[in-house]
Amino acid sequence: MPLDKDVLTTGEVAKICNVAPRTVSKWFDSGQLKGYRIPGSKDRRIPVDELHRFMRSHGIPMHGLTSGKTRVLIVDADTEVLDTLQQVLASQTNYEIETASCGFEAGLCCERFKPHVVILDIHLPDADGKTIAQIIRSQDSLQGTRLIAMSAKLTDGQAYALRPAGFSDFLKKPFQVRQVVEAIEKATNIAA
């Protein structure tokens, strides 16, 4: 996301604040977040200075604004998977990446890092992926976080059944890095 801009769309603000675009629209419509509408359109624009003020006054972490990168948390007990994904994604994308090897560590990372996307092996030894998804979904500060499940053990039907638990996509191991990038891009595709 380009931060050399003076004005941002509601989708860009949503990504920075790690909330849904609808939440940004509500902030704007209630007058909490100042900006303007594009003439002849319903589209809203928020000046960067106003976003700074709003984030400070509401205690929203500023790291989303300063990095301007999509934050991705990868959770897998297999350190080889973690290391490989982290290295390849860091070299081929502009994502800010963190990793966790267990459910407890994933929870701590989510709270601190506020990821836009969590790629989660649903068969962690210490926690069930659906339980972790429920915990993430229950946190107001993580409502904009998208969840992508990964597993080598599920059939396509079982993977599809993960959607009601809050997963937006599924990666079947082994997968190509291109598939991971496509899943992240699809999950973070926020319209203005």
N, C-alpha and C positions, 0 to 999 in steps of 0.2 A: 504494500500500500504506500503510495507516494506521500511523504510527509512534507515535501517542499511546497505543497499546496497551501493556500490561505483559507480555503473553504472545503468542507467535506460533505459527502452524501450521508444520509441516515445509515446506509449499509456500511460505509467506512467507519462511522462512529460506533455502530453496533459491534464491529469487529474489534475495534480498539478497546471498547468497554466490556467486551465479552458478554454481550446481551443480545437478545433478539431484535431485529430491526423494528418490530412493532413497539418494543419498549422505548426505543429512541423516539419514535413518532409520538408516543404518549407523553414523554418528557417535553417534547417540542410543543404539542398541542395544549398542554397544561401551563405553558409559560416558564417551566423550570429551566429549560434549555433554550436559549435565544438563538434566533437565526431568521431565515426568510424563506418564502416560497418562490419557486420559479414562476414568473408571470405566465398565465394560461395553462398551468400544470398543478398537480398536487404534490410534486416533488419538493422536498425541503432541503435546504443547505444550511450548514452550521459552520460559522467561522472558527478557525482553530483556536484563537484566543478565547472565545466563549467556551469551547470545549475544555480548555485548560481550567478556566474558572469553575466550571460545573464539576469537573472531576475532583478538583481540590476540595470544593465545598461539600461534596458528598462522599469523600473518602474512597473514591475509586482509584485503584492502583494505577500509577502513571506509566508503568513499564510498557503497557500496550501502545502508548503514544510515542514513547521514546524509541522503541525498537522498530515499530512499524511492520514487524514480521509476524507471520502466522505462527502461533505457538502450538507445538505438537508434543504431546506426551506419549511415549511408547512404553507399554507395560507388558513384560514377558519374563518368565522365570529363566528362560534360556538366554544366558549372557551373550552367546554367539549371535543370536537374532538381534538383541539390543545393540551390540557393538556394530554389526554390519549395517543395520538400518540407520543408526546414528551417523556413521561415517559416510555412507552413500548419500543420504538425504542432505547432510551438511555440505557435501561437495557439489551436489547437483541442483540444489534448491536454495532459496533464501529463507527457509524456515528456521525458527528458533526451536531447538530440540532439547528435550530432557527425557531421561529414562527412569524407569522404576522396575524392580525385579519381584515385587510382591504387592499384595493388596494394601497393606499398611503404608508402605512407601508411596504407593500411588495416591492414597488419600492425602498424605502430607504434601506431595508435589502439586496435586490439584488445588489445594488451599493456597499454597504460596505462588505457584506459577500461573494459575488461571488459564489453562490451555484452551485454545480454540477447538482443538481436536485431540481426542484420546484414542489411540489405537491399542486395544486391549485383548490380550490372549484370554479367552474366557475359561480356560482350564488351569488357572494358577493353583499351585499346591496349597496355598494358605487361604484362598478366598474364591468364591464362585463369581464369575463374570457378571451374572445378572444382579447379584447382590451389590457389587461395586457400582454397576449402572444405576441401581435404585438410590444408592447413597449420593452419587453425583447429581442425579435428577432432583433430589430433595433439597439441594443447596441453592438458595436464591442467587448466590454469586456465580454459579456455574450453569445457569439456565441456557446460556448461549453455546455451551460446550457441545460439540458433536461427538458421538461415540461410534467407533468402527471396531467391530469384533474381528478377531482372527483366531483360527483353529485349524488343525490338521485332521480333527476327528469328526467333524460334523458333516452331515449330508446337506444338500442344497435346501431340502425341506426344513431341516432343523435350523439351518442358518436363517431362513425366511421367518421362522417362528421367533427369532430374537428381536424383530422390529417392535413388537409391543413392549419389550423391556427397555426401549429407548435407543437401540442401535440403528444408525442410519444406513450402515453398509456392512459388508462382510468380506473378509479376505481369507481365502483357503490356502493354507500352507502346503507346499512351497509356492511362493508367488514372486513375480518380477517386481523390481523397484518401480517400474512404470505404473503398475497396477496400484501401488501404494500412493504414488503421487496423484494419480487420477482420482482415487477415493478421497484423498485430502482435499483436492480442488473441488470435487463435487460437493463435499460436506461443507466447505467454506464459501460456496458460491452464493453470496448474499446480494440480492438485487438492491438497487438504490431506493 
